Each structure stands twice: as C-alpha cells, then as structure tokens.
Amino acid sequence: MLDYATLRFIWWLILGTLLVGFAVMDGFDLGVGAIFRFIGRTDEERRALLGSIEPVWDGNQVWFILAGGAVFAAWPLLYAASFSGLYLAMLLLLVSLILRPVGFTFRNRLADRRWREAWDWMLFVGGAVPALLFGVAMGNLFLGLPFHFDALARPVFTGGFFGLLRPFALLAGVVSLSMLVAHGAAYAALKVGEPMASRAAAVGRAAVAIFLSSFLTAGLWVARVLEGQRIVSGANPDGPSDPLHKLVVLLPGGWLDHYRQHPILWLAPLLAVGAALLTWNLVGARRHGAAFITSCLTQAGVILTAGIGLFPFLMPSSTEPSQGLTIWDASSSARTLSIMLVAVAVFLPIVLGYTVWVFRVLKGRVTLEEIRRHAGFY
C-alpha cells in the first residue's frame, strides 16, 4: 500500500502526463486550425488541411477530458476553486472548442463561398483562441490568482476576466500559441501534399523562432522580475487536505528554487529549447516525420519546465499566498487516489493503444488529388 504522500506525488505526475498527452495530441489539431485558413489558399487546399485532422480531433480530445477528470477526482479543491473563479475564461474556452466540431459538421454543407469563409474563420477561432488561453492560464499560475478561503472554507475569487490579461500572462499565451502553431505546422507538413506542405513548413519555422524568443524571454522574466512562492512551514505531505495551515513567503526568482537545488532539472527547459531548434532545422531539411517527433518533445519540455517550477503548487494565490493550493493540501483521500490509480492503470493503456491504432490506419498524406476524387461527398 502506497503512503499518502507518494500517492499525491504520483497523481501530480499523472496530471502532468495527461497535460503532455493533450499538448502533443490535441495540440496539432489546434495548431492546424489556427493556420489552415492562411496556408490553404483555395477551397480544395483548405479541405485537404481540415481532412488531416477531422478524423482524429475527437479522439485527441480524450486527453483533455482525462485531464479534467483527473483534476475532479484527485484535486477537488483545485477543481472547485478554478472552475468557480475562472468561470468566464472557462466559458470562452468551451465556446471556442465547440466551434471545431460544429465547423467540421457545417462547413461543407453548402458550396457557397461566403458560407465556407465564415466557417473557416470560426475554425480559426476554435484553434487559435484555446491555444492562446492555455498559455495565459499557465502564466497566471506563476503570477498567482486572486482568491482566498472564507470563514466556511469556501474559495472566494476576487478578480475578473480582464485582470487575467496581465503582461506576463499574455507573454505565456504567445509561448503557447507559437508552440502549438509550430506543432500544427509540423503535422501539416507531414500529412498534406503540396503546395500546402511547403507553406506549412515556412509557417512552422517562423513559429519556432517566435516560440524560442518568447520562451526565453518568459524564463528571464521568471528569474529576474517575478516573485516566486516558497512554503516555509505547515505543509504535511501525509496530512489531511487543508490549505489553511501552511506559511508561504514570496522570494525574487523563487520559482527557480528547484532548479537551483537540483541542477539536473535544467534538462527540462534544455529539452524544450533543443527540440525546438531541431524542429526548425528538420523542417528546413524537409524531414517532416523527425520534425514532428521533435515538436512533440518541445511540448513535453515546456510543460515539464512549468510543472517543475511551480511544484508543489497547483494554484498559487496572489492575495493570500499561504492559502494557495498545493498537491499536499488539495487532494482527495488516500483511498480515492488508490482506487483511481487502479482505474488509470487499466484505462490509460487502452487509450494509448487506441491512439496508436487510429494513426496507423490513417497513415499517409491527404492530397489535392484525393480531395478531387471525393468531391462528390462534400
């Protein structure tokens, strides 16, 4: 039987794994959605680009659902505080994500150019807005969110939607958007024929350059400008979940404490930067399969970098730092975590196996010739 602290740490790793899976699998869907309107210059070209993601987007979305389910089951305080306090942001994200299946369903129902143009813009919003918002959310975690607990231990959010759009958070949004655009471009260059593949490669290289500059700028901002949070007393990894019994202090560059204490952890940001540089070179060399793999590694490196910096915090508070949520004081009971761990051990391999099978069946490029052969079905 695993002890409570180990279970909490394992579930932190599981949540990170699900986020990496979501960034890798659904990230290229979002990236293609954000750029297909621009690298596809005719209706046939855009249909080819959409055809590369339409059969797989819903399966890829499973990773997002799993991550949300993991938060609900393993970190109920985090689920309650974030979904109640960030309601408008969550609603905007949900509406944007809904535009994808609706756009796929209705875009080709009519052959009218204006009809399809309108749905193309909707699909663009469905790709670009979530990619941006995910980064803004991550940036706000480093800044801390304005919430505290009242006398009845209920989370009280004291900020508003526009208060989330702070400069560092927007910079983190640029990191996320450029990263996912580069990922989507690498996938498009691999999965569609010419001339879209060449245009996707050019967009991908530009997106990688933007990602590298914004990621490094964000790192310097965290190191030189932001105050990080450190728990100095009261945290009990084996104790009951109660976020009101710890003391947190703010320190310049505090989010880098783990990197200073364990230099091997610098491998995470080095992975993000190194894989992005390899992606830039591989795309230029037209080695699109290898470029997509290194792009996947970039997603993993970025999420690991953020997760290591924030650990053990899940949702830091800017107004009452000592009431922020951590993996030690916001989790479900040990019994719940144990039962859910068994469920993950059973179902996660099934999800992975299904994903591998789907992409094996759907291997190959979507070309303009194929689109023209099936024109009668659109």
Residue pairs with C-beta under 8 A, 6 or more apart in sequence:
1 338
2 10
2 338
2 341
3 238
3 334
4 237
4 238
4 239
4 334
4 337
5 237
5 238
5 328
7 331
7 334
7 337
7 338
7 341
8 237
8 327
8 328
8 331
8 337
9 237
9 327
10 337
10 341
11 70
11 74
11 75
11 327
11 331
11 337
11 340
11 341
12 307
12 311
12 312
12 327
14 70
14 74
14 341
14 344
15 67
15 70
15 71
15 74
15 75
16 303
16 304
16 307
18 63
18 66
18 67
18 70
19 67
19 303
19 307
20 299
20 300
20 303
20 304
21 63
21 66
22 60
22 63
22 64
22 66
22 67
23 180
23 183
23 299
23 300
23 302
23 303
24 183
24 296
24 299
24 300
25 59
25 60
25 63
25 355
26 57
26 60
26 61
26 63
26 64
27 131
27 179
27 180
27 183
27 184
27 299
28 53
28 180
28 183
28 184
28 186
28 187
28 292
29 53
29 56
29 57
29 60
29 100
29 127
29 184
30 127
30 128
30 130
30 131
30 180
30 184
31 127
31 131
31 180
31 181
31 182
31 183
31 184
31 185
31 187
31 188
32 49
32 50
32 52
32 53
32 127
32 184
32 185
32 187
32 188
33 53
33 100
33 123
33 124
33 126
33 127
33 128
33 184
34 124
34 127
34 128
34 131
34 177
34 180
34 181
34 184
35 127
35 181
35 184
35 185
35 188
35 200
35 203
36 46
36 49
36 50
36 120
36 123
36 124
36 127
36 188
37 46
37 120
37 121
37 123
37 124
38 203
39 45
39 49
39 185
39 188
39 196
39 199
39 200
39 203
40 46
40 47
40 48
40 49
40 196
43 113
43 116
44 368
44 371
44 372
45 195
45 196
45 368
46 116
46 120
47 108
47 371
47 378
48 192
48 193
48 196
48 366
48 367
48 368
48 370
48 371
49 188
49 192
49 196
49 366
50 104
50 107
50 123
51 366
51 370
51 371
52 187
52 188
52 191
52 192
52 366
53 187
54 104
55 358
55 362
56 358
56 359
56 362
57 100
57 101
57 104
58 101
59 354
59 355
59 358
60 355
61 97
62 351
63 351
66 348
66 351
70 340
71 78
71 79
71 82
72 79
73 332
73 336
73 340
74 331
74 332
74 336
74 337
74 340
75 314
75 325
75 327
75 330
75 331
75 332
76 330
76 332
77 155
77 241
77 243
77 325
77 329
77 330
78 314
78 315
78 325
78 330
80 155
81 147
81 155
81 157
81 315
81 325
82 90
82 315
83 90
84 155
84 157
85 145
85 147
85 155
85 157
85 159
86 137
86 145
86 157
86 164
88 160
88 161
89 133
89 137
89 161
89 164
92 129
92 133
92 161
93 129
93 130
93 133
96 125
96 126
96 129
96 130
96 133
97 126
97 130
98 126
99 122
99 123
99 125
99 126
100 123
100 126
100 127
102 122
103 119
103 120
103 122
103 123
103 126
104 123
106 119
107 115
107 116
107 119
107 120
107 123
108 116
108 378
109 115
110 116
127 184
128 177
131 176
131 177
131 180
131 181
132 173
132 174
132 176
132 177
133 173
134 176
135 169
135 172
135 173
135 174
135 175
135 176
135 177
136 164
136 165
136 169
136 170
136 172
136 173
136 176
137 164
138 172
138 176
138 306
139 166
139 168
139 169
139 170
139 171
139 172
139 173
139 218
140 164
140 166
140 169
140 172
141 306
141 310
141 313
141 315
141 316
142 168
142 172
142 222
142 226
142 228
142 255
142 306
142 309
142 310
142 316
143 166
143 168
143 169
143 226
143 318
144 229
144 316
144 317
144 318
144 319
144 321
144 324
145 157
145 159
145 315
145 316
145 317
145 318
146 157
146 158
146 159
146 163
146 317
146 318
146 319
147 155
147 156
147 157
147 158
147 159
147 315
147 317
147 319
147 320
147 323
148 155
148 156
148 158
148 317
148 319
148 320
148 323
149 155
149 156
149 243
149 244
149 320
149 323
150 156
153 244
158 319
168 218
168 221
168 225
168 226
171 214
171 217
171 218
171 221
172 218
174 210
174 214
175 211
175 214
175 215
175 218
175 302
178 207
178 208
178 210
178 211
178 214
179 207
179 211
179 215
179 298
179 299
179 302
181 203
181 204
181 207
182 204
182 207
182 208
182 211
182 276
182 279
182 295
182 298
183 292
183 295
183 296
183 298
183 299
185 200
185 201
185 203
185 204
185 207
185 283
186 200
186 204
186 279
186 283
186 288
186 291
186 292
186 295
187 292
187 295
188 196
188 197
188 200
188 204
189 197
189 198
189 200
189 201
189 204
189 283
189 288
189 291
190 197
190 288
190 289
190 291
190 292
190 365
191 365
191 366
192 200
192 365
192 366
192 367
193 365
193 366
193 367
193 368
193 369
197 288
197 365
201 283
201 284
201 286
201 288
204 279
204 283
204 291
205 280
205 283
205 284
208 276
208 277
208 279
208 280
208 283
209 280
211 276
211 298
212 273
212 276
212 277
215 272
215 273
215 276
215 302
216 273
219 269
222 228
222 253
222 255
222 256
222 309
223 253
223 256
224 253
226 252
226 253
226 255
227 250
227 251
227 252
227 254
228 250
228 251
228 252
228 253
228 254
228 255
228 256
228 257
228 309
229 248
229 249
229 250
229 251
229 254
229 255
229 313
229 316
229 321
229 324
230 248
230 249
230 250
230 251
230 254
230 257
231 246
231 247
231 248
231 312
231 326
232 247
232 248
232 249
233 246
233 247
234 245
234 246
234 247
234 322
235 246
235 312
235 326
235 328
235 329
236 245
236 328
236 329
237 328
239 328
239 329
241 329
241 330
241 331
241 332
242 329
243 323
243 324
243 325
243 326
243 329
243 330
244 322
244 323
245 329
246 322
246 326
246 329
247 322
248 321
248 322
248 324
249 321
250 321
251 257
255 309
255 310
256 309
258 265
258 308
258 309
258 311
259 265
259 266
259 308
259 309
265 308
268 301
268 304
268 305
268 308
269 301
269 305
270 301
271 297
271 298
271 300
271 301
271 304
272 298
272 301
272 302
272 304
272 305
273 301
274 301
275 294
275 295
275 297
275 298
275 301
276 294
276 295
276 298
278 290
278 291
278 294
279 291
279 294
279 295
279 298
282 288
282 290
282 291
282 294
283 291
310 316
311 327
312 326
312 327
312 328
313 324
313 325
313 326
314 325
314 326
314 327
314 330
315 324
315 325
315 330
316 324
316 325
317 323
317 324
317 325
331 337
332 340
